[in-house]
Amino acid sequence: KPGRVWDETSFFRELEMRRGQSDANTALQILEWAKKRVARIWWGKGSRSGSFVPVLNHKDQDHALFAVWTYGTVEIYFYWYQYKQPFDAEEKRRELLSRLNAIQGIDLPDEAIEKRLGIPLSFFNDAAALDKFLNVFDWVIEEIQSV
């Protein structure tokens, strides 16, 4: 089945249908945060599920920060981080893991630093958890921009 081109309208329609208004509101807050910080939002091409990925461009290199999916997951891209500075350094990925795990309720395993792992979007319906998550990615952006 060929993929489709998702956009903001189709993404949020699908997410709300599948996961409800709370998850859609949370995803919108993440998107609004991203639009202020990155030059480009990449919309997925999945045939069944849609996604958006905030993409930071630094020194002509794209850095995909994470993906938000219409099935209600925020996917952390540790697998991809390992190919670009500064997160090509294992200790940097471990620091990111530790910052994420410091958010109450998140408990990603050590091997996460080599994988693509998801956190339920509904977890971030809690404003404090969402704020902490976005603060972690403010730090990620600063780290990327410092190299």
N, C-alpha and C positions, 0 to 999 in steps of 0.2 A: 504494500500500500504506500503510495507516495506521501511524502511529508506535506505539511501545509505551512503557510507563513503566518505566524502569530503576530499580533500587535496588541497594544494596550487594551483596546476594546474587547477583542475576542478572548484575550487572556483572562481579564477580570470577569467576563460573563461566564466562562467555563469554570473558573475557580469558585465563584459564588455558587454556581449550580452544584458543583461537586462537594464543596467544603463549607459553604455557608458564609454569611455576611461578616462574621468576626475574622475569619481567615483572610477574606478579601480586604477588609480594612487594614489588617496587619501588613499584608503584601503591599498595599498602596502606600503605607507609611515607609516601608523599606524602599519602594520605588522613588518616592519623593526625596528621601535621604540621598539615594544614589544620584538622582538627577542634579543635585547641588554639588556633587563631588567628582563625577566622572563625565567624560565627554560623550560617551556612547553607551546606550543600552542595547544589548544584542537580544533580539527576540528569537526564540527557538523555532525549529522547523519540524517538530515531532508530529507524527500523523495522529496520535491519540492524545498526547499530553503536551501542554504548552509550558514554556519557561521564559524567564528573562534573566539576563546575566549583566550586572554592571561591569563594564570593561574600562579599566584605567589605562590610559596610554602614557607611558613615561619613557623618554628618550627613544621614541619610535618603536617601542615594544608594548604590545597589548598584554594586560594582566587581567584575566577574568577573576573577579573576586569570589563569587559564589553564584548559585542558581536558585531561583524560586520557581517551584513547579505547581501546575494546576492540580496535582493530586495532593497538595498540602504539605510539601516538604521544602526545607531550605537545605540545599546540598552544599557542603563545604568542600572546596576543591583542593584538599591537601595533595592529591595525586598530581595535579597540574602545577602546584606551587613549587614542587621540587626541581622544576626545570628552569626556573628564573630567579635571579637575585632579588632580594636577599634570602628568600625562602628556600633556595637550593641548599642552604646550610641546614642540616638536620636540627641543630640547636634552635634555630629560628622557628622551624615548624613546631618543635616541642614547646617553645614559648607561646606560640599561638594556641596550641592545644591546651596548655595550662591556663591561658587567659579565658578561653571558651569554657573550660571545665570549672572555672571559678564562678561562673554564673550558676546560681542555685538551680539544681534539677538537671543540668547538663553533665553527662558522664561519658564522654567519648573515650574509647580504649586507646592505649599507647600506639597500637598499629594503625590508628586513624591517620597518622602522619604520612602514610603511603597510599591512602585510599580516597574515594569520594564517598563521604558519609552524610546521611541526611538527619536533620533535626526537624521534628514536626513543626510546621508553621504555627499551629495552635499554641505551642509552647510560648511563642512571642506575643500572644494576645494579651499577656501580662505586660503592662507598660514598662515596669522596672526591668524585666528580662530583655525586652526589646531594646531599651535604652542601653543596657550593658552590652548587648550583642553589637549594636551599631557603634558603640565606643570602641569595641575591639577592632572593628573594621576601619574606624578612623585611624587607629594605631597601625593597622596593616598598610593603609595608604601612605602614612608618614614614613613607614619603614621602606616601602618601595621607592618613594620619592627621595629618600636619603642616599640611594646608591647611584 
